[in-house]
């Protein structure tokens, strides 16, 4: 079970047929509650993986044992009070219930529910978005599950989210049906931040060491192969270095996976790896990107794979 995805847009659509929402900088989650199973949701990531253990405060349904399926985004707030994907990094990869409970107290999360797909055994995915949103609003969700507002004026929301430092907006056609595991042009995403997802294809150790990961070499999957976009070291602290090491070191290969040539100064001392791990990177670039400028590592994306970056 995988969610419906939005298509990247170039402008905010206008007219009464569209509704506009904040684009949350978090973890996409489908929450499935089956009646008779104690009111605990099974939480599925964008890739269809069960992530229930990682989010103990989200798993209990605010509607108890009532049957439902909803779509939304789990968010965490940074020191500025803004949703920040990086805040959730420590929580996303937890596989121990004890560790997850401890992290939930230190790094609380909220589930922003923006779509209702099943209720009391009735499949709602074929209804127009406007009807689904109306039913969702009537559920009275609060506390750890919240229903964010939707707006008629997309241009206003786009400007407001930019001024507030939010990630962007998603514009949705009110007549749209929900299609699982599909990318739809009825949902348009427009982002403010210059944040990009890339695939790790190499890593370099800290100077004076042989095993401490200090930077990664990243690339963009294209029809012509994996194209080199730059080396990222800023933002990789102790915890990030340990996590990345655990993920990429077992993937080591004998030669560069890049289809193009990597500059000599970046290739020197690099350990090449199979390009499977996706990371988010902030930079000063505006798209399209040829070579990253002053990039900063933001976190591992375990909710998407290299194949998702081709679209």
N, C-alpha and C positions, 0 to 999 in steps of 0.2 A: 504494500500500500504506500504509494508515493503521492505527494501533493501536486496540485496544478501550479505552474510556474508562469511568471510574467516575462514579457519581451522588453528588451531595452528600447527606450523611446528617445526621440530628439526634441520633442516639445510637449507641453501639457495639452491634452485634448480638451475641447470645450463643448458646451452644450448640455442640455438637460438630461441627456442619455448617459452621462458619466458621473461617477462618484469618486472621491479622492480621499486617500488615507495616508497617514505617516508611514514612511518606509522604516521599519525597525531594524536596528543594527544588532541582531541577535541570532538565535538558533531556531530554524523552522521546525515545527513539531505538529504532527497530527495526534490528537488525543482521542482514544477509542475506549468508551465505557460500555460494557455489556451488562445488561440487567442480570442480577443474580450472582454477580462476582464481587460483591462487597463494596461497590462504588469506587474502585481504584482504576484509574485510566492506564491503559498501555500507551506509552509515549513513543511514537515512531519518528525518526529523523527523515530528512529529505531523501536519503538513500534507502529508506525502508528498514533501517536498523532499530531494534527495540532499545530505547534509552531510558527506560523507566527508573532504573536504579540510580542514575545520575541526578534525578530531580525529585527527591522525596517530598518536598513541599508542594510540588505541582501535581503529583500522581493522584492524591485524593480529590475526587470530583466534588465541587461545591453543590451539585445537585444530588449527592448521595448515590443511590443505586439506580438512578434513572438512566435509561439507555440513550446514548448520544455519541456522535462523532463530530469533532470540531477541528478547525485548522487555525494555526496562529504562530506566534513567535515568542520564544522565551528570551527575556532581556535581563540584563544586569546594569546597574548604574555606576558610572565612574565618579571620581571625586568632584566633578563639576555638575553632577546630577543628570548626566546625559547617558542614554543607552550606549553601551560600548561592547562590541564583540570580544575585545581583549579581556574584559573583566571576567568573562565566563570560561576562559581558556582552561583554568585549573579544574573546573568542574566537568567539562565536556568528556574527558577521557577516563573518568572514575568508574571502576568496576566493582568496588566494595561498598556495600550498604552502610557500613560503619563510617567509612571515609566520606561518603556522600552526605550523611547526616551531619557530620562535623563541618563540612564545607558549606552546607546550606545555612548554618547559623552565622558563619563568617562572611559568606558571599550570597546574600539572599537574591532570589530570582522571582520574576513575575511573568505570568503567561498572558500575553496580549492576544485574545481570541477574536479573529476577524471574519470567521465564516462558520456556518452551521450546516453540516452535511447529512446528518441523520439524527432523528429524534423519536424516541419511543417506538423504535422499529421501523419508522417511515424513512425511506430514502429521499432526501431533499436535494440531491445533487443536480437533478434535472430541472429544478425550479430556477427562475431568474434570480440573479444576485439580490435585487431589491427585496424580493420576498424572503430570501434566506436571511438577509440582514435584519428585516423586521422581526422575524421569529427569534433571532439571536438576541436582539435588544430586549425582548420580552422575558428572557430567562432570568434576569436579575443577577447576573454573575458579578462577584466582587472579590475582595481580598486577593488571594494569589492568582485567581483567574479574573481578568478584566476585559471589558469590551471597549476598545478605543473608538473615538468618534470618527465619523465619516463626514465629508464636507462637499458642498455643491460647487464651491469656487476653487478650482484647482490652482489657478494662478496665484491667488491669495495664499493658499496653503504652501505652495512651492516657495514663495518669498519668505513666509513666516518660518518655515523649517530651516531655510538657509540662514536666516538671522539668528535662530536659536541654536545653531550648530548641530542640527539633526542630519541624518544621512540623506534624506530625500523624501519622495512621495511615490505612491503607487496609485495610478488611475485605473478604475475598473468600469467596464460597460455594465450598466444596471440590468440589461437584458441577458447577460452572459450566464450560461450554465457552467457547472463545475465539472471539469474533465480531469480525472486522476492521471498522474504521470504524463502530463502533456504541457508544452509551453504554448501559451495562447496570446494572440494579438489583441484579445479583449481585455487583457490586463497589461498595462504599460508601466514600467518602472523608470524613474528619473532620479539619479543620485547627484548629490552636491559634492561629496568628498571625492578626491582623486585616489580612490582605493581600488586595487586590482588584485585578482587572484591569479597565481602562477604555480607552476609545477617545479618542485625541487629536483634538480638533476645532478647536484654535486655539493660537497661541503668542504670547508677549509678549517684546519685547526687553529687555535690561538697561537700566536707567535711564542716560541719556546716550549710548546707542548706538541704531542703527537695525537692526542685523543680528545681534547676538549674542543667541541664544535664552537666556532666563533662567527662563522658566516656561511651563507648558502648561496649557490648559483641557481638562478631560476629562469624558466623559459615559458613561452606561450605555445600551446599546441596549435598547429595550423595544418592546412591541407598539404603543405610542403614539409611537414615534420615539426619537431620541437625547435623553436627559434629562440636564441639567447636574448634575454632582456636585462641581465645585470646581476651583480653580486650584492647581497643584502647582509649587513652586519649590525647596523644600528637597531636597537630594540631587542636584541638577543641577549638577555641576561642569564643568570644561573639556572632558573627554573625552565626557561625556554630552551636553553642549550641542552639540558638534560632530556626534555621531552623530544626535541628534534633528533637528538642522538639515538634515542631508543627507536624512533620511527625509521630513520634513513640508513643507519649503519648496517642493518641486516640486508639492505638492498644493494650493496656495493657491487659494481661491475668494473670490467677492465678498461673501458674506453668511454669517451664522451658520448652521451646520448643526443647531444645537440646536432641538428641538421646543418647548422652553419658553424663558422669558426669562432671559438671563444678567444678573446684577446689574451696574449701571452701573460700579461700581468695578473689576469684573473684565473687563468688555467694553472698557473704555477702552484704546486703543492695541493691541488684539488683532488679529493676522493670522489670519483664518479659513482652515481647511484642510479638505479632504475627509476624512471620518472613516474612515480605513483602518488607521492605526497603533495597535497595542494596547500598553499599558504596564502594569507592575505598580506599585501604590502601597500603602505602609503607612500606617495611620492609627490614631487612638485610637477609631475607631468600632467598635461591634459591629453586625453586620447585623440588619435591613436598613439601608442607608445612604441618607440623604437629602442631606446635605451633609458633605463630608469635614472632619474635625477634625485639625488639625496634620498634614497629609499629607506623606509623604516619597517621592520617586521612587526606585524600585528597579531599573528596567530595562525594555528593550523586549522584548516577547514576539513573536518572529518565528515561533513554533511554533503560534500560534493567530490567528484573524482575528475581526473584529467579530461575524460570524455565530455564532461559538462562545460568545459571551457571552450569547446569548438563551436558552440551555438552563439 
